[in-house]
Amino acid sequence: MTTPDLAAYARDGFMVLEDFLPPTDCDALQARTAELVAGFDPGPLRTAFSTRDQGHVRDRYFRESGGAIRFFFEEAATDQPVGLALNKIGHALHDLDPVFDRVSRQARIAGLARILGFVEPRLLQSMYLFKQPHIGGEVGWHQDAAYLHTQPSTVTGFWIALDDADCDNGCLMALPGGHRGPLRQRFRRDGEAMVTDTLDATPWPEIEPVALEARRGTLVVLHGLLPHASAPNLSAKPRHAYALHLIDGRAEYDADNWLQRPDLPLKGF
């Protein structure tokens, strides 16, 4: 594992650690996901996930996924075979599946959380991201703290490449240093509805985006206020990834956050 450069992380809002997850763990996550997909019967209804129109937020299947393992489809592929049509699986894989639990709570991830300053780390959300060949959708510029908000802000993303990720198949993009700006939006519950509040209309900083190309096994750490995105995958190559979001248990997790786990208490490592 590359030694974490905390000064660069403080400056840029992201950190790229090559060879963080060994090939055996990458294999294990992909093999387990294949088993989950093979055992999943979507029935007649398929919930499509889109950051473009947020139509999925009206679906109870999505709203109650914080403490479950749920399957979400690409907008353009709801009529394709399941294995070629999924956008992601989320959002409690790390708590409800033994393979994801083992990988998510291994010593090197716990150690990295300590290095980053977490005192009471809590594993809040996990997602297996498919970014399917030719149809993997674009993810627009956003800050993770808009969706997983604590006071003070503590959410941090651990994004692990399970396939080589490059500009052709939709690698992450980031605005280095953009985490030093304000939180622009809050996506939250309002009764049974989901709403997006604009907190600060300041445009994204005029910074040249950086492509975070990552070989398989690379971990990318993302500050919760860092603006980041990913382009669509128009290539013939898959771009699978595993994303885990941590918060510090000392912070207050807002009661109106979209992700709630009433029957699944948060745990650390």
C-alpha positions in Angstrom: 0.0 0.0 0.0 1.2 3.5 -0.9 2.0 5.5 2.3 -0.9 8.0 2.7 0.2 11.6 1.9 -2.0 13.6 4.3 -0.6 16.9 3.2 -1.7 16.2 -0.4 -5.1 15.0 0.8 -5.6 18.2 2.8 -4.6 20.2 -0.3 -6.5 18.3 -2.9 -9.4 16.7 -1.1 -8.6 13.3 -2.5 -5.9 10.6 -2.2 -5.0 7.8 -4.6 -3.5 4.7 -2.9 -2.4 2.1 -5.5 -2.4 -1.6 -4.7 -4.5 -1.1 -1.6 -6.9 -4.0 -2.1 -5.1 -7.3 -3.0 -6.3 -9.2 -6.1 -7.8 -11.9 -3.9 -10.2 -9.4 -2.3 -11.1 -7.9 -5.7 -11.9 -11.4 -6.9 -13.9 -12.1 -3.8 -16.1 -9.0 -4.2 -16.7 -9.6 -7.9 -17.5 -13.3 -7.4 -19.9 -12.6 -4.6 -21.6 -9.9 -6.6 -22.0 -12.4 -9.5 -23.8 -14.8 -7.0 -26.0 -12.0 -5.7 -27.0 -11.0 -9.3 -27.6 -14.6 -10.3 -30.0 -15.0 -7.3 -31.9 -11.8 -7.9 -35.3 -11.8 -9.5 -36.5 -8.3 -10.2 -40.0 -9.3 -11.1 -42.0 -7.0 -13.4 -40.7 -3.7 -11.9 -37.2 -2.4 -12.1 -36.1 0.7 -10.2 -33.7 2.7 -12.4 -31.1 4.8 -10.8 -30.3 8.2 -12.4 -28.4 11.2 -11.1 -29.9 13.2 -14.0 -33.6 13.2 -13.1 -33.7 11.6 -9.6 -36.8 9.7 -10.6 -35.9 6.8 -8.3 -36.3 8.9 -5.2 -40.1 8.5 -5.5 -39.7 4.8 -5.2 -40.1 3.2 -1.7 -37.7 0.5 -2.8 -34.9 3.2 -2.9 -36.0 5.1 0.1 -35.8 2.1 2.4 -32.5 0.7 1.0 -30.3 2.2 3.7 -30.6 -0.9 5.8 -31.0 -3.4 3.0 -29.4 -4.9 -0.1 -31.2 -3.5 -3.1 -30.6 -3.6 -6.9 -30.9 -0.6 -9.2 -30.9 -0.5 -13.0 -29.4 1.8 -15.6 -32.0 4.1 -17.2 -31.2 2.9 -20.7 -31.1 -0.8 -19.9 -34.2 -1.8 -18.0 -35.1 -4.3 -20.7 -31.7 -5.9 -20.8 -30.6 -9.1 -18.9 -30.1 -8.3 -15.3 -26.3 -8.9 -15.3 -25.9 -6.4 -18.1 -28.4 -3.8 -16.9 -27.5 -3.0 -13.3 -26.3 0.4 -12.2 -25.5 -0.5 -8.6 -26.3 -2.6 -5.6 -26.7 -0.8 -2.2 -26.7 0.3 0.5 -25.8 -2.1 3.4 -23.7 -4.7 1.7 -21.0 -4.2 4.3 -23.4 -5.2 7.2 -25.6 -7.8 5.6 -23.3 -9.9 3.4 -20.4 -11.8 5.0 -18.0 -11.3 2.1 -18.5 -7.6 1.9 -18.4 -7.4 5.7 -15.0 -9.1 5.8 -13.4 -6.9 3.1 -14.9 -3.7 4.4 -13.7 -4.3 8.0 -10.2 -5.5 7.3 -7.3 -4.1 9.3 -5.9 -1.9 6.6 -9.2 -0.1 6.0 -9.6 0.4 9.8 -6.0 1.6 10.0 -6.5 4.1 7.2 -9.6 5.5 8.9 -7.5 6.1 12.0 -4.8 7.8 10.0 -7.4 10.1 8.5 -8.5 11.2 12.0 -11.6 9.1 12.6 -12.1 8.6 16.4 -15.3 6.7 16.3 -15.6 5.4 12.7 -19.0 4.2 11.6 -19.5 2.4 8.3 -22.7 4.0 7.0 -23.2 3.1 3.3 -21.8 0.7 0.7 -22.4 0.3 -3.0 -21.2 -2.0 -5.7 -21.0 0.1 -8.8 -21.2 -1.5 -12.3 -20.7 1.3 -14.9 -21.7 -1.2 -17.6 -20.0 -1.2 -21.0 -21.6 1.1 -23.6 -24.4 2.1 -21.2 -22.9 3.0 -17.8 -24.4 6.3 -17.0 -22.8 9.7 -16.2 -22.6 10.8 -12.6 -22.7 14.6 -12.4 -20.7 16.9 -10.2 -21.7 16.5 -6.6 -20.4 16.4 -3.0 -21.1 13.4 -0.9 -21.9 15.5 2.2 -25.0 16.7 0.3 -26.4 13.2 0.7 -24.8 11.9 3.9 -24.8 15.0 6.2 -23.3 15.2 9.7 -22.6 18.2 11.9 -19.8 18.8 11.7 -19.2 17.3 8.3 -17.3 14.0 8.5 -18.4 11.8 5.6 -15.5 10.3 3.7 -15.7 8.1 0.7 -13.5 5.0 0.1 -13.8 4.1 -3.6 -12.0 0.9 -4.7 -11.4 0.1 -8.4 -12.3 -3.6 -9.1 -11.5 -3.1 -12.8 -9.0 -0.8 -14.3 -10.7 2.6 -14.5 -9.6 5.2 -17.1 -11.0 8.0 -19.2 -12.4 5.6 -21.7 -14.6 3.6 -19.3 -15.7 6.4 -16.9 -13.1 6.9 -14.2 -13.6 9.4 -11.4 -13.1 13.1 -12.0 -12.3 15.6 -9.3 -11.8 19.3 -8.8 -8.7 19.4 -6.7 -9.0 21.8 -3.7 -12.7 22.2 -4.3 -13.4 20.7 -0.9 -12.4 24.0 0.7 -15.5 25.6 -0.6 -19.0 25.5 0.8 -21.6 22.7 0.7 -23.8 23.5 -2.2 -26.9 21.3 -1.7 -28.7 19.0 0.8 -30.7 16.0 -0.5 -33.0 15.1 2.4 -36.3 13.7 3.5 -39.3 15.9 3.9 -42.0 13.7 5.3 -42.5 11.0 2.7 -40.9 13.1 0.0 -37.3 13.7 -1.0 -36.2 17.2 -1.7 -33.0 19.0 -2.7 -32.3 22.3 -1.0 -29.8 24.8 -2.4 -27.6 26.0 0.4 -25.1 28.0 -1.6 -25.5 29.0 -5.3 -21.8 29.6 -5.8 -20.7 27.9 -9.0 -18.1 25.1 -8.9 -14.6 26.6 -8.7 -12.9 27.2 -12.1 -10.4 24.4 -11.6 -9.2 22.1 -14.3 -10.8 18.7 -13.5 -8.4 15.8 -12.8 -9.0 12.3 -14.1 -8.4 9.9 -11.3 -7.4 6.9 -13.4 -7.0 3.9 -11.2 -5.7 0.4 -11.7 -7.5 -2.6 -10.2 -7.1 -2.6 -6.4 -6.5 1.1 -6.1 -8.4 3.0 -3.4 -9.4 6.6 -3.9 -10.2 8.5 -0.7 -12.7 11.3 -1.3 -13.3 14.2 1.2 -17.1 14.7 1.8 -17.0 18.2 0.4 -14.9 17.4 -2.7 -16.8 18.0 -6.0 -16.4 14.8 -8.1 -18.1 13.1 -11.0 -17.7 10.4 -13.6 -18.3 10.3 -17.3 -20.5 7.7 -19.0 -18.8 4.4 -20.0 -19.0 4.4 -23.8 -16.3 1.7 -24.1 -16.5 -2.1 -24.3 -14.8 -2.4 -21.0 -16.6 -2.8 -17.6 -15.7 -0.4 -14.8 -16.8 -2.2 -11.6 -16.0 -0.5 -8.3 -16.9 -0.7 -4.6 -17.7 2.4 -2.6 -17.8 2.6 1.2 -18.8 5.8 3.1 -17.7 6.4 6.7 -18.8 9.0 9.2 -17.5 9.7 12.7 -19.8 8.6 15.5 -19.0 11.7 17.5 -20.8 13.9 14.9 -24.6 14.3 14.7 -26.2 12.4 11.8 -29.0 14.6 10.6 -32.5 13.0 11.2 -33.6 14.2 7.8 -30.8 12.4 5.8 -32.3 10.3 3.0 -30.4 7.2 4.2 -31.9 5.9 7.4 -31.4 2.5 9.1 -34.1 2.2 11.8 -33.6 -1.6 12.2 -29.8 -1.7 11.6 -27.6 0.1 14.0 -24.4 1.6 12.7 -21.2 -0.3 13.5 -17.5 0.5 13.3 -14.7 -1.9 12.5 
